[in-house]
Amino acid sequence: MSVIKCAVYVRKSTEHGLEQEFNSLLNQDESCKAYIASQAFNNWEYVRTYTDAAISGGTMERPALKQMLGDISKGLINTVVVYKVDRLSRSILDFHNMMKYFDKYNCNFVSITQAFDTSTSMGKLTLNMLLSFAQFEREVASERVRDKIRASKAKGLWMGGNPPLGYDTKDKKLVVNEAEAQQVKQLFEKYLELQSVKRLVQYAEAQGIYSKKWISKKGNQKGGNKISLMGMHRLLRDMTYIGQIAHKKANTFAKGEQDAIISKELFNEVQQALKNNSNNKTESHRSPNLLSGKLFNSQGERFINQVKTNKNHTKIHYYAQKGLFIPAAPVDEVVSNTISEFLNSDLSHLPPDSASALKSVNWAALSGVQKRDFIQAIVDKAIFSNKQLIIYLDISPNSVRPFITDVYVNQSSLPMVIYYK
């Protein structure tokens, strides 16, 4: 009689209890080995145990399972022994596919706690019934988890996962990280100036603002990378920052336990800007307006870009209130000329670091896009009042640094009337 080479397959869905000295995996293994030993008169022989810990039976992406199937195809195993059917799989479709695979390589399957013989029609029916109940149990468990998450979020509880930038986790709750919270506020406010998520991503990288860095339960460092375009979209739409907990699938939200980082007014203003820019395709056709998001009227209302198109041409305006449209082209021309004059003026009265940085910007060599980006970087805000344009500049070296040419120094030192506040 030829030797029947037996393999034991054990699996557990979660990590819970694995730290115990004698856990579920060891129990399954010992029971299966004892069963194989009891079949010694049939020439059964134990070969090895394949273990998948903390992996669901609803997926085939299991390292030990794949290795076992590979060994079966090589003829190293004649029989697979499990404690219960659902240890091998909780999916009827996956199990049927595995049974076909077993048949292809003449490999038998045994469950030591459920007596059936797959060589008979009644045995196959029994197996299918067991699998149906296993899959039903899995689906009910999944529904129970989803219901728990939905109910918990309705009470404003944070249900775990990757913590968002601006928060740390403590006792399974979100607590504000003050340093990161300032970065979050900075990004929300900057978006209203830039009116472009793509440019905000570039700004974040230049300012050294990265995605949330945190340590997983296994002690691995996660995050701390450049914020992607999609990641920035998610950040700007995250209601966690206004103290809410959202349930996306149910499309509901509730007051969360965490403190808010930004005001609801700022959040709503950003949502409206995102919507307007999406409707106007601002993100795909980057607005040429130099003062996008930075121009205000005397009442403090922010101007938005207004585009009017007819069959012959397109007109671009700044718009803040009903009846007040400012043509963008002449305003932008004034701004561009003013910035050029400013860079060529005597800057010796400015802080040395700022003056040095500004004098290293070769304005004439910048492309149109680069000039626009430079103006967006150093113009803090502009106010249009009584047909006058007042421009406030941010001349910090950090704002200027991305546009510096190392080998260039502007020697011009022309007089210019500049008011400081």
C-alpha positions as CSV (number, residue, x, y, z in Angstrom):
1,M,0.0,0.0,0.0
2,S,1.4,3.4,-1.0
3,V,1.9,6.1,1.6
4,I,-0.8,8.8,1.8
5,K,1.0,12.1,2.4
6,C,-1.1,14.3,4.6
7,A,-1.0,18.1,5.1
8,V,-2.8,20.0,7.8
9,Y,-4.2,23.4,7.0
10,V,-5.1,25.8,9.8
11,R,-6.5,29.3,9.7
12,K,-7.8,32.1,12.0
13,S,-9.6,35.2,10.8
14,T,-8.3,37.7,13.5
15,E,-5.3,38.3,15.7
16,H,-7.4,38.1,18.8
17,G,-6.1,35.3,21.1
18,L,-3.0,34.5,19.0
19,E,-0.8,35.8,21.9
20,Q,-2.1,33.0,24.1
21,E,0.3,30.1,24.8
22,F,-2.3,27.6,23.4
23,N,-4.4,29.3,20.8
24,S,-6.9,28.2,18.2
25,L,-4.3,27.5,15.6
26,L,-2.4,25.1,17.9
27,N,-5.7,23.4,18.8
28,Q,-6.6,22.9,15.2
29,D,-3.1,21.6,14.4
30,E,-2.9,19.1,17.2
31,S,-6.4,17.8,16.6
32,C,-5.7,17.2,12.9
33,K,-2.3,15.5,13.6
34,A,-4.1,13.2,16.1
35,Y,-6.6,12.3,13.4
36,I,-3.8,11.5,10.9
37,A,-2.1,9.4,13.5
38,S,-5.3,7.4,14.1
39,Q,-5.3,6.6,10.4
40,A,-1.9,5.0,10.4
41,F,-3.5,1.6,9.6
42,N,-4.5,3.2,6.2
43,N,-0.9,4.2,5.7
44,W,-1.5,8.0,6.4
45,E,1.6,10.0,7.1
46,Y,1.9,13.6,8.4
47,V,4.0,15.8,6.1
48,R,3.6,19.4,7.3
49,T,1.2,22.1,8.5
50,Y,0.3,25.2,6.5
51,T,-0.8,28.2,8.7
52,D,-2.6,31.4,7.8
53,A,-3.0,33.6,10.9
54,A,-5.3,36.6,11.0
55,I,-6.5,36.2,7.4
56,S,-10.2,35.9,6.3
57,G,-11.6,32.8,4.8
58,G,-13.4,34.9,2.3
59,T,-10.3,35.5,0.2
60,M,-7.9,33.3,-1.7
61,E,-5.0,35.7,-1.1
62,R,-3.5,33.6,1.7
63,P,0.3,32.9,1.5
64,A,0.1,29.4,3.2
65,L,-2.9,28.4,1.1
66,K,-1.1,29.3,-2.1
67,Q,2.0,27.4,-1.0
68,M,-0.1,24.3,-0.2
69,L,-1.9,24.4,-3.6
70,G,1.5,24.6,-5.2
71,D,2.8,21.6,-3.3
72,I,-0.4,19.7,-4.3
73,S,0.4,20.4,-8.0
74,K,3.9,19.0,-7.4
75,G,2.5,15.7,-6.0
76,L,4.0,16.4,-2.5
77,I,0.5,16.0,-0.8
78,N,-2.2,13.4,-1.3
79,T,-4.7,14.6,1.4
80,V,-5.5,17.9,3.0
81,V,-6.8,17.7,6.6
82,V,-8.7,20.6,8.3
83,Y,-10.5,21.0,11.6
84,K,-13.7,22.4,9.9
85,V,-14.7,23.1,6.3
86,D,-14.8,26.8,6.9
87,R,-11.1,26.8,7.8
88,L,-10.3,26.1,4.2
89,S,-12.8,28.6,2.8
90,R,-16.0,30.5,3.6
91,S,-16.9,31.1,0.0
92,I,-18.9,28.4,-1.9
93,L,-17.4,29.5,-5.3
94,D,-13.8,29.5,-4.0
95,F,-14.4,26.0,-2.4
96,H,-15.8,24.5,-5.5
97,N,-12.8,25.8,-7.5
98,M,-10.5,24.3,-4.9
99,M,-12.3,20.9,-5.1
100,K,-11.8,20.9,-8.8
101,Y,-8.2,21.7,-8.3
102,F,-7.9,18.9,-5.7
103,D,-9.5,16.4,-8.2
104,K,-7.2,17.5,-11.0
105,Y,-4.1,16.4,-8.9
106,N,-5.8,13.5,-7.1
107,C,-5.8,15.1,-3.7
108,N,-8.4,14.2,-1.1
109,F,-10.0,16.5,1.4
110,V,-11.0,15.6,5.0
111,S,-12.7,17.6,7.8
112,I,-12.2,15.9,11.1
113,T,-15.2,17.3,12.8
114,Q,-17.7,16.9,9.9
115,A,-18.0,13.4,8.6
116,F,-18.6,13.2,4.8
117,D,-17.2,11.5,1.8
118,T,-16.8,13.6,-1.3
119,S,-16.7,10.5,-3.5
120,T,-20.5,10.1,-3.1
121,S,-23.4,12.4,-4.2
122,M,-24.8,12.5,-0.6
123,G,-21.3,13.5,0.7
124,K,-21.2,16.3,-1.9
125,L,-24.7,17.5,-0.9
126,T,-23.6,17.5,2.8
127,L,-20.5,19.5,1.9
128,N,-22.5,22.1,0.0
129,M,-24.9,22.5,2.9
130,L,-22.0,23.0,5.3
131,L,-20.5,25.6,3.0
132,S,-23.8,27.4,2.5
133,F,-24.1,27.8,6.3
134,A,-20.4,28.9,6.5
135,Q,-20.9,31.6,3.9
136,F,-24.2,32.7,5.5
137,E,-22.4,33.0,8.9
138,R,-19.7,35.1,7.3
139,E,-22.2,37.4,5.6
140,V,-24.3,37.8,8.8
141,A,-21.1,38.7,10.7
142,S,-20.2,41.3,8.1
143,E,-23.6,42.8,8.3
144,R,-23.3,42.9,12.1
145,V,-20.0,44.8,11.8
146,R,-21.4,47.3,9.3
147,D,-24.4,47.9,11.5
148,K,-22.1,48.5,14.5
149,I,-20.0,51.0,12.5
150,R,-23.1,52.8,11.3
151,A,-24.5,53.0,14.8
152,S,-21.2,54.1,16.3
153,K,-20.7,56.8,13.7
154,A,-24.2,58.0,14.3
155,K,-23.1,58.7,17.9
156,G,-20.0,60.6,16.7
157,L,-17.5,57.9,17.6
158,W,-14.3,57.5,15.6
159,M,-14.1,53.9,14.3
160,G,-10.3,53.7,13.8
161,G,-8.2,53.5,10.7
162,N,-5.6,56.0,9.6
163,P,-5.7,59.1,11.7
164,P,-6.1,62.3,9.6
165,L,-3.4,65.0,9.5
166,G,-4.0,67.3,12.5
167,Y,-5.0,64.6,14.9
168,D,-3.3,61.9,17.0
169,T,-5.1,58.9,18.6
170,K,-5.3,58.3,22.3
171,D,-7.5,55.8,24.0
172,K,-9.2,55.1,20.7
173,K,-10.2,58.8,20.3
174,L,-8.9,61.6,18.1
175,V,-7.0,64.4,19.9
176,V,-5.7,67.5,18.3
177,N,-2.0,67.7,17.3
178,E,-1.4,71.4,17.6
179,A,1.5,71.6,15.1
180,E,-0.3,69.6,12.5
181,A,-3.5,71.5,13.1
182,Q,-1.8,74.7,12.1
183,Q,-0.7,73.1,8.9
184,V,-4.3,72.0,8.2
185,K,-5.6,75.6,8.7
186,Q,-2.8,76.8,6.5
187,L,-3.9,74.5,3.7
188,F,-7.6,75.4,3.9
189,E,-6.8,79.2,3.9
190,K,-4.2,78.8,1.1
191,Y,-6.7,77.0,-1.1
192,L,-9.0,80.0,-1.0
193,E,-6.1,82.0,-2.4
194,L,-4.8,79.6,-5.0
195,Q,-8.2,78.3,-6.1
196,S,-6.4,75.1,-7.4
197,V,-5.9,71.8,-5.6
198,K,-3.0,71.1,-7.9
199,R,-1.2,74.2,-7.0
200,L,-2.0,73.6,-3.3
201,V,-0.2,70.2,-3.6
202,Q,2.8,72.0,-4.9
203,Y,2.6,74.6,-2.2
204,A,2.3,71.9,0.5
205,E,5.5,70.2,-0.8
206,A,7.4,73.5,-0.9
207,Q,6.3,74.3,2.7
208,G,7.3,70.8,4.0
209,I,3.7,69.8,4.7
210,Y,3.3,66.0,4.3
211,S,0.7,63.4,5.0
212,K,0.0,62.2,8.5
213,K,2.9,60.2,10.0
214,W,1.9,57.6,12.5
215,I,2.9,54.2,14.0
216,S,0.7,51.2,13.4
217,K,-0.2,48.6,16.1
218,K,2.7,46.4,14.7
219,G,5.2,49.2,15.3
220,N,5.6,50.1,11.6
221,Q,5.9,53.8,10.6
222,K,3.2,54.9,8.2
223,G,2.6,58.0,6.1
224,G,4.8,61.1,6.1
225,N,4.7,61.2,2.3
226,K,4.0,63.9,-0.2
227,I,0.3,64.7,-0.2
228,S,-1.2,63.5,-3.5
229,L,-3.7,65.3,-5.6
230,M,-6.5,62.9,-4.5
231,G,-5.2,63.0,-0.9
232,M,-5.5,66.8,-0.9
233,H,-9.1,66.6,-2.3
234,R,-10.0,64.2,0.6
235,L,-8.3,66.5,3.1
236,L,-10.2,69.6,1.9
237,R,-13.5,67.7,2.1
238,D,-12.9,65.9,5.4
239,M,-15.7,66.9,7.9
240,T,-13.5,65.6,10.8
241,Y,-11.8,69.0,10.8
242,I,-15.1,70.8,11.9
243,G,-15.8,68.3,14.6
244,Q,-18.1,66.0,12.6
245,I,-18.0,62.2,12.0
246,A,-19.3,61.3,8.5
247,H,-20.7,57.9,7.3
248,K,-20.1,58.1,3.6
249,K,-22.1,55.1,2.6
250,A,-25.1,56.2,4.6
251,N,-24.5,59.8,3.6
252,T,-25.0,61.0,7.2
253,F,-22.9,62.8,9.7
254,A,-23.0,63.5,13.4
255,K,-21.2,65.6,16.0
256,G,-17.9,63.9,16.8
257,E,-16.0,63.5,20.1
258,Q,-13.0,65.3,18.6
259,D,-12.4,69.0,18.8
260,A,-12.7,71.0,15.6
261,I,-9.6,72.4,13.9
262,I,-11.2,74.9,11.5
263,S,-14.4,76.9,11.6
264,K,-17.5,75.8,9.8
265,E,-17.4,79.1,7.9
266,L,-13.9,78.4,6.5
267,F,-14.9,74.8,5.7
268,N,-18.1,75.9,3.9
269,E,-16.2,78.6,2.0
270,V,-13.7,76.0,0.8
271,Q,-16.5,73.6,-0.2
272,Q,-18.2,76.3,-2.3
273,A,-14.9,77.2,-3.9
274,L,-14.2,73.6,-4.8
275,K,-17.7,73.3,-6.3
276,N,-17.3,76.6,-8.3
277,N,-13.9,75.5,-9.6
278,S,-15.2,72.1,-10.5
279,N,-18.1,73.7,-12.4
280,N,-15.9,76.2,-14.1
281,K,-13.2,73.5,-14.8
282,T,-10.7,75.8,-13.0
283,E,-8.6,72.8,-12.1
284,S,-8.1,71.5,-15.6
285,H,-7.8,75.0,-17.2
286,R,-5.7,76.8,-14.6
287,S,-7.1,80.3,-14.2
288,P,-4.8,82.9,-15.7
289,N,-6.1,85.5,-13.3
290,L,-3.3,86.8,-11.1
291,L,-5.4,87.7,-8.1
292,S,-7.6,84.6,-8.0
293,G,-8.7,84.1,-4.4
294,K,-6.8,87.2,-3.2
295,L,-8.9,90.1,-4.3
296,F,-11.4,91.7,-1.9
297,N,-13.7,94.7,-2.0
298,S,-13.8,97.3,0.7
299,Q,-16.5,95.3,2.6
300,G,-14.2,92.3,2.8
301,E,-16.0,90.2,0.2
302,R,-13.8,88.0,-1.9
303,F,-13.9,88.4,-5.6
304,I,-14.3,85.2,-7.6
305,N,-13.4,84.5,-11.3
306,Q,-16.3,85.1,-13.6
307,V,-16.1,83.9,-17.2
308,K,-18.5,84.9,-19.9
309,T,-18.3,83.2,-23.3
310,N,-20.1,83.9,-26.5
311,K,-19.5,82.7,-30.1
312,N,-16.8,85.2,-30.8
313,H,-14.7,85.6,-27.6
314,T,-14.4,85.0,-23.9
315,K,-14.4,87.7,-21.2
316,I,-12.9,87.1,-17.8
317,H,-13.9,89.3,-14.9
318,Y,-13.4,89.5,-11.1
319,Y,-16.8,89.5,-9.4
320,A,-17.7,90.2,-5.8
321,Q,-21.2,91.5,-5.6
322,K,-24.2,92.1,-7.9
323,G,-23.4,94.8,-10.4
324,L,-19.7,94.9,-9.7
325,F,-17.6,93.3,-12.4
326,I,-14.0,94.2,-12.9
327,P,-12.3,93.2,-16.2
328,A,-9.5,90.9,-15.3
329,A,-7.0,91.8,-18.0
330,P,-6.4,95.5,-17.0
331,V,-6.3,94.6,-13.3
332,D,-3.7,91.8,-13.9
333,E,-1.7,94.1,-16.1
334,V,-1.5,96.7,-13.3
335,V,-0.5,93.9,-10.9
336,S,2.2,92.5,-13.2
337,N,3.7,96.0,-13.9
338,T,3.7,96.8,-10.2
339,I,5.5,93.6,-9.2
340,S,8.1,94.1,-11.9
341,E,8.6,97.7,-10.7
342,F,8.9,96.5,-7.1
343,L,11.6,93.9,-8.0
344,N,13.6,96.6,-9.8
345,S,13.3,99.1,-7.0
346,D,15.6,99.9,-4.1
347,L,14.9,97.1,-1.5
348,S,17.7,98.0,0.9
349,H,15.2,99.0,3.6
350,L,13.7,95.5,3.7
351,P,15.0,92.7,5.9
352,P,18.3,91.4,4.4
353,D,17.1,87.8,3.8
354,S,14.0,89.0,2.0
355,A,15.8,91.6,-0.1
356,S,18.5,89.1,-1.1
357,A,15.8,86.6,-2.1
358,L,13.8,89.1,-4.1
359,K,16.9,90.4,-6.0
360,S,17.6,86.8,-7.0
361,V,14.4,86.5,-9.0
362,N,15.0,87.1,-12.7
363,W,11.5,88.5,-13.6
364,A,12.3,88.9,-17.3
365,A,13.3,85.2,-17.7
366,L,10.2,83.9,-16.1
367,S,7.5,82.4,-18.3
368,G,3.9,83.6,-18.1
369,V,2.9,80.7,-15.9
370,Q,5.9,81.2,-13.6
371,K,5.1,85.0,-13.3
372,R,1.5,84.1,-12.4
373,D,2.7,81.6,-9.8
374,F,5.2,84.1,-8.4
375,I,2.6,86.7,-8.0
376,Q,0.3,84.2,-6.3
377,A,3.1,83.3,-3.9
378,I,4.0,86.8,-2.8
379,V,0.7,88.7,-3.0
380,D,-0.9,88.2,0.4
381,K,-4.1,90.0,-0.6
382,A,-5.4,93.0,-2.7
383,I,-8.2,95.4,-2.0
384,F,-10.2,97.2,-4.7
385,S,-11.8,100.3,-3.3
386,N,-12.8,103.7,-4.9
387,K,-11.2,102.6,-8.2
388,Q,-7.9,102.0,-6.5
389,L,-6.0,98.7,-6.0
390,I,-4.0,98.2,-2.8
391,I,-1.6,95.3,-2.8
392,Y,-0.3,93.6,0.3
393,L,2.9,91.5,-0.2
394,D,4.3,88.5,1.6
395,I,8.1,89.0,1.1
396,S,9.3,86.2,3.4
397,P,12.2,84.2,1.9
398,N,10.0,81.0,1.9
399,S,7.5,82.5,-0.4
400,V,10.2,83.7,-2.8
401,R,12.6,80.7,-2.7
402,P,11.0,78.5,-5.4
403,F,11.6,81.3,-8.0
404,I,15.2,82.1,-7.1
405,T,17.9,81.8,-9.8
406,D,21.2,81.2,-7.9
407,V,23.5,82.9,-10.5
408,Y,21.3,85.9,-11.0
409,V,21.4,89.2,-9.0
410,N,19.1,92.1,-10.0
411,Q,21.3,95.2,-9.8
412,S,18.5,97.7,-10.4
413,S,17.7,100.0,-7.6
414,L,15.0,102.4,-8.9
415,P,13.0,104.6,-6.5
416,M,9.4,103.4,-5.8
417,V,6.7,104.6,-3.5
418,I,5.9,101.8,-1.1
419,Y,3.6,102.0,1.9
420,Y,4.2,99.7,4.9
421,K,1.6,98.6,7.4
